[in-house]
Amino acid sequence: MASLKIKNVSKRFGAVEVLKGIDIDVTAGEFLVLVGPSGCGKSTLLNLIAGLESISEGEICIGDRCVNDVSPKDRDIAMVFQSYALYPNMNVRKNISFGLETRRISRAEIDRTVERVAKMLRIEDLLERKPRQLSGGQRQRVAMGRALARNPKVFLFDEPLSNLDAKLRVEMRTEIKLLHQRIGTTIVYVTHDQIEAMTLADRIAIMKDGIVQQLDTPYNVYENPANLFVAGFIGSPAMNFIPCVVERHEGVLALVLETVAGGRFWVTTQRWQETLADRLDQQVILGLRPEHITDQLHGHNGNNLLHKLACKVEVVEPTGPDTLVYVQLNQTEVTCRVRPQEARSPGQIMDLGLDLSSAILFDPQNECQIQ
């Protein structure tokens, strides 16, 4: 395994700048996930690392070697594609061993490697089958096996699970995570699925319009998003964004919340007094995860009391262990996560508690978190 350094990398196709000064350092053995919507540049960045596209500006280093001018075959990387890219005329054994044979490795070593990889991926009984005789999950294991057999310095995964059904995707996510724990090789993994990113990554790079919006651990990205895009992209259901005006109420700075039920509420915490000091009568955006608007009405978290609001229920969505309840706050649809037995029916009034201990404030102009 090896470290990977991406230094001020840009990529242009004609007049269109697809990547704009990307800087990422991946330590040896780290699992980095590039995530973002279609067209954000994540697959282009992966192709630059692989050498399938040329860099317009910047530098990519694998280990201590700059690979800008190194051909893909000499970069000591292995890539797993969305389409599996298996040879249809070869059986599984041949698909896994083909790359080793072209490097003129001895037959005994090739056989040992194939058996080791097949056992690791639990495909020993599939070695004599052709790709057309395999399920999607089995084909993906074979594609991974072919990459593993090469024992590269860096693994590159390009949306490898997007062709699988939902249940199989969950199973394969676990397989990939276990695989990384066993082999400890550096992995760069591209996906548009934020749940995949959260469950697999040591660190996540969230991309938009060719720029890395935030690079951090899954926990920090979820709990402390840098801006509105990251906060809305990571998390399911997404974070609620409620436009609020800052007012002075009973001697402290607070945010005004109005409900369809006709209530007007002021919510605040001690930590906001300094943050909002120069924003009196201005608008800010209150970011709250659904799990922080609940049926829990009592208790406290440090100085952050649970604020009680009476809201009119508009939609109810049972999900099993939780129920999602939709209400209106400041004429904005808000998702709340409540206990199933406490959920009210549409049209009824329900008391909800706001836990502001994890609430985040955003500037509506630049969309960045207000520190």
Secondary structure, 3 states (H helix, E strand, C coil): CCCEEEEEEEEEECCEEEEEEEEEEECCCCEEEEECCCCCCHHHHHHHHHCCCCCCEEEEEECCEECCCCCHHHCCEEEECCCCCCCCCCCHHHHHHHHHHHCCCCHHHHHHHHHHHHHHHCCHHHCCCCHHHCCHHHHHHHHHHHHHHCCCCEEEEECCCCCCCHHHHHHHHHHHHHHHHHHCCEEEEEECCHHHHHHHCCEEEEEECCEEEEEECHHHHHHCCCEHHHHHHCCCCCCEEEEEEEEEECCEEEEEEEECCCCEEEECCCCHHHHCCCCCCCEEEEEECHHHEECCCCCEECCEEEEEEEEECCEEEECCCCEEEEEEECCEEEEEEECHHHCCCCCCEEEEEEEHHHCEEECCCCCEECC
